[in-house]
Amino acid sequence: MAAGIRRRVLAHVLANNGGYLSQACSSAELLAALYASVLKLAPTDGPLHPPAIEAVPGPDAPRVSGGVFHGEPGPDLDRLIVSPAHYALVVYAALIEAGRLDEAALDQFNKDGSTVEMIGAEHSPGFETTTGSLAQALSTAGGIALGRRLKKETGRTFVFMSDGEFQEGQTWEAIQALAFYRLDTVRVVVDVNRAQCDGPMDSVMTIEPLATKLKAFGASVDSVDGHDIAALTSSLERPTGKPHFVLAYTDPARGVPLLNDRRPVLHYLRFTGPEERAEYQKFYDDVLIGATS
């Protein structure tokens, strides 16, 4: 599944002369571990095709929820809240690989009236909520988990985050609340790829020692190799009695080493010209497709 996520995202980037490729490289195993192993979700009736937005969202407009791609919610089932909305293409690729999203849905990517948005919102496949610019999903998940506890539900609430969100104050307020209410059903996996829009994390605003800070705020923490599926799944499943964070340290060029030529700025790939595009196309044909043929 992780290989399929990278393949689909690179194919999309090649077809559209751009995209968030490094995020797919770093998080492919994280999303594969969640969708293929960890998450307890209801099945869907085969791969679903996302509906279009028929009217401006409002009280009188039909509500479209991206949560339907996670199946019918239930008291003993898990919820997944996706925080970094710019990872949307990667989430769509993961849903396709998991058999929950029709692969033809990517033909509607970023088109007017489509729910398959470039920056995921509450109607986008796999997104239950709009999580703002960044860093709002953890607060949302805390509220959901507290509500589920009050309703005696046993299902867990997972959050997928990016490391840059720990530069924002709302994240730390949310962690304090999670710890105060001992919301041990909240399980957070963080793509610590150490790269952001303006360059390497440590040159913009370092967040380390992240594990030490999280523990000081009352959370449980595991630090793992984010490309090690076994380590990810065992860490995400481990009972802790506290809100639990899995810091998955990843490589934003994993699986597509051509991206190393663009360091230190890897946030978004827009080809510099036909020569660079041809180089990526050759890699896609010879390595990513050749490996599966």
Residue pairs with C-beta under 8 A, 6 or more apart in sequence:
1 28
1 31
1 32
1 35
1 36
1 94
1 97
1 98
2 28
2 29
2 31
2 32
2 229
3 28
3 255
3 288
3 291
3 292
4 93
4 96
4 97
5 24
5 28
5 31
5 32
5 90
5 93
5 94
5 97
6 24
6 25
6 28
6 255
6 256
6 288
7 284
7 288
7 289
7 292
8 93
8 96
8 97
8 103
8 106
9 19
9 20
9 21
9 24
9 89
9 90
9 93
10 21
10 24
10 256
10 280
10 284
10 288
11 284
12 19
12 89
12 93
12 106
12 109
13 19
13 21
13 269
13 280
14 277
14 280
14 281
14 284
16 109
17 270
17 271
17 277
18 268
18 269
18 270
18 271
19 89
19 268
19 269
20 86
20 87
20 89
20 90
20 267
20 268
20 269
21 256
21 259
21 269
22 193
22 195
22 252
22 253
22 259
22 266
22 267
22 269
23 84
23 86
23 87
23 89
23 90
23 162
23 191
23 193
23 252
24 89
24 90
24 93
25 250
25 251
25 252
25 253
25 254
25 255
25 256
25 259
26 191
26 193
26 195
26 226
26 250
26 251
26 252
26 254
27 87
27 90
27 160
27 191
27 193
27 226
27 250
28 90
28 94
28 254
28 255
29 226
29 227
29 228
29 229
29 232
29 248
29 250
30 160
30 189
30 191
30 226
30 232
30 248
30 250
31 90
31 91
31 94
31 160
32 94
32 97
32 229
33 189
33 229
33 232
33 233
33 236
34 80
34 94
34 158
34 160
34 189
34 236
35 94
35 95
35 97
35 98
35 100
36 98
37 229
37 233
38 78
38 158
38 232
38 233
38 236
38 237
39 70
39 78
39 80
39 158
40 76
40 77
40 78
40 155
40 156
41 70
41 71
41 77
41 78
41 80
42 70
42 71
42 72
42 73
42 74
42 77
43 71
44 68
44 69
44 71
44 99
44 100
46 99
47 96
47 99
47 100
47 101
47 102
47 103
48 68
48 69
48 100
48 101
48 102
48 125
49 102
49 104
49 105
50 66
50 69
50 101
50 102
50 105
50 108
50 114
50 115
50 116
50 124
50 125
51 64
51 115
52 108
52 113
52 114
52 115
53 64
53 113
53 114
53 115
53 123
54 61
54 62
55 61
55 62
57 63
57 123
64 115
64 123
65 122
65 123
65 128
66 115
66 120
66 121
66 122
66 123
66 124
66 125
66 126
66 127
66 128
67 73
67 127
67 128
69 95
69 100
69 101
69 125
69 126
70 79
70 80
70 100
70 126
70 128
71 77
71 100
73 79
74 155
75 148
75 151
75 152
75 153
75 154
75 155
76 153
76 154
76 155
77 155
78 155
78 156
78 157
78 158
79 128
79 141
79 144
79 148
79 155
79 156
79 157
79 158
80 126
80 128
80 158
80 159
80 160
81 128
81 129
81 131
81 137
81 140
81 141
81 144
81 157
81 158
81 159
81 160
82 91
82 120
82 126
82 127
82 128
82 131
82 137
82 160
83 131
83 134
83 135
83 136
83 137
83 138
83 159
83 160
83 161
83 162
83 165
84 131
84 134
84 160
84 161
84 162
84 164
84 165
84 191
85 119
85 120
85 121
85 127
85 130
85 131
85 134
86 118
86 119
87 120
87 160
87 162
87 191
88 117
88 118
88 119
88 120
88 124
88 126
88 127
89 109
89 118
91 120
91 125
91 126
91 127
92 101
92 105
92 106
92 109
92 116
92 125
92 126
94 126
95 101
95 125
95 126
96 102
96 103
96 105
96 106
100 125
101 125
101 126
105 116
105 125
106 116
108 114
108 115
108 116
109 116
109 118
110 116
110 117
110 118
115 121
115 123
115 124
115 125
116 124
116 125
117 123
117 124
120 126
120 127
121 127
121 130
122 128
122 129
122 130
129 137
129 140
131 137
131 140
134 162
134 164
134 165
134 168
135 165
135 168
135 170
135 171
136 170
137 159
137 160
137 161
138 159
138 161
138 165
138 170
138 171
138 174
138 175
138 178
138 188
139 170
139 173
139 174
139 177
141 157
141 158
141 159
141 186
141 188
142 174
142 177
142 178
142 181
142 183
142 186
144 157
145 157
145 178
145 183
145 185
145 186
146 181
146 183
148 155
148 157
148 185
149 181
149 183
149 185
154 185
155 185
156 185
156 186
156 187
157 183
157 185
157 186
157 187
158 186
158 187
158 188
158 189
158 236
159 186
159 187
159 188
159 189
160 188
160 189
160 191
161 188
161 189
161 190
161 191
162 190
162 191
162 193
162 196
163 190
163 191
163 192
163 193
163 194
163 196
163 201
163 207
163 210
164 196
164 197
164 201
165 171
166 172
166 190
166 207
166 210
166 213
167 204
167 205
167 207
172 217
175 214
175 217
175 218
175 219
175 243
176 217
176 218
178 186
178 218
178 219
178 243
179 217
179 218
179 219
179 242
179 243
180 218
182 241
182 242
182 243
183 243
184 239
184 240
184 241
184 242
184 243
184 244
186 243
186 244
187 236
187 243
187 244
187 246
188 243
188 244
188 245
188 246
189 232
189 236
189 245
189 246
189 248
190 245
190 246
190 247
190 248
191 226
191 248
191 250
192 210
192 226
192 247
192 248
192 249
192 250
193 226
193 250
193 251
193 252
194 200
194 201
194 202
194 249
194 252
195 201
195 252
195 264
195 266
195 267
196 204
196 267
197 267
197 268
198 204
198 265
198 267
199 264
199 265
200 264
201 207
202 208
203 264
207 213
210 247
211 221
211 223
211 247
214 221
214 245
214 247
215 221
218 242
218 243
219 242
219 243
219 244
219 245
220 240
220 241
220 242
220 243
220 244
220 245
221 244
221 245
221 246
221 247
222 235
222 238
222 244
222 245
222 246
222 247
223 247
223 249
224 231
224 232
224 235
224 246
224 247
224 248
224 249
225 231
225 248
225 249
226 232
226 248
226 249
226 250
227 250
227 251
227 254
232 246
232 248
235 246
236 244
236 246
238 244
252 259
252 266
253 259
253 260
253 263
253 266
255 288
256 280
256 283
258 279
258 280
258 283
259 266
259 269
262 269
271 277
271 280
